[in-house]
Every structure is written in C-alpha cells, then in structure tokens.
C-alpha cells in the first residue's frame, strides 16, 4: 500500500528569520514546505508545484503580495493565508477582497499560524456532502456538489470562501448569525480580533450575487447583530 503524500505548503516571504521559523514548525507538523523569497518566484512556484495552501507576505520584492494574490485568484482556488504587519489594515482588507482566506498579523506565534493553517485546510476539504441537493431561491441556484452558483442561468465566479459563506447562510434561511458565529462556522476557528474578514467577504459576495449590492435581495444585514439569508 502506498503512503499518502504530505500536505504541501508554499511560504512566500522575504524575511529569512520568519521563513526559517515557519518552515521548522510546519515540518514538525508533517507538512512538506517550499520557500520563495519574492513575489515573482512565489507565483512561479505556485503554478509549478500546485501547493495545498500558500502563506503569502504582503510586502514582497519584485511583485507584492496583493498582485500575487490577484494573479492566483484569477486561475486557482488554492487557500491563501496573508501575513501582514501592524498598520497594513488597508492592504489586509484588499487582500481579503481579492479572495484570500485568512490573515495573520506579525509578530505572531507559530502555534497561532499552525491553528489557522489547519482550520483553512479543513474548510477547503470539507465541502458539501455528496448527497447535498441544489438550492434554488428565485433566480439564484446553488449546486453544492459542483460548488456552482448561478443567477438567472449565468454562472458566477466565486472564491472558495465566498461559496462557503453563501452556502452556509442559504442552508439556514432566515436565521441570523453574528460575525463571530460565521467566523467560527465558516472559517472553522475561534477568531480573536476584528470582524473585517466576514465584512469584506459579505461585501464581495454581494457584488457578485446580488442584482443591486447596495440593496441586497438575499444576503441581508441585521443591524447590530450580523447577517442572514432571506429566501
């Protein structure tokens, strides 16, 4: 019997001290690790190695992390965790808007990063059950087995996390979820910090799904509480 290949993680960061620590802890957890010291090399390795997850620093030489994230999302749904420095709030939000799955602020504990990696990988792999049927709400159709969303017969280009968020809400129409509950259920970890991850993903989801994102038909805000799906 053959052995299962280890999960491959690509780390794109230009700080040797940071990459050395990350690599040591990832290998200790049984992950296969590849390193890139600039954005161009990171993008090349992402395309050639097809890793299971990418840890991507925002501030990189040759090609910055936002450009790398944008290029990857145009061709792949690979999970991406951003590394950001304190004060990079705008870039962090932009990165989430481009389709990154999560972010970790430097300096971080290796244990926190490992927990985030495992949570993102669990979400990426757990998808809907094989027997899950399609959901239809007027012009909106969600096909979980194919991870496909259509509006009026037109297929939408959603990121993996945008699909997960929409499917989670649509399976429980009318139920209100706080941002913290969505972080726990959709991102699969107890999140500590601000809730901009959910806010950005909801905004991006509405831009793709809603006929009028300013006055959403399906993904509604419940002021002071969170969000719900209105069937």
PyMOL commands that set and color helices and strands:
alter all, ss='L'
color gray80, all
select helices_A, chain A and resi 16-28+39-49+65-73+89-97+110-126+144-146+160-170+179-186+196-209+213-215
alter helices_A, ss='H'
color red, helices_A
select strands_A, chain A and resi 8-12+32-36+53-57+79-85+102-106+135-137+140-143+148-151+154-155+177-178+219-222+226-229
alter strands_A, ss='S'
color yellow, strands_A
deselect
rebuild
show_as cartoon
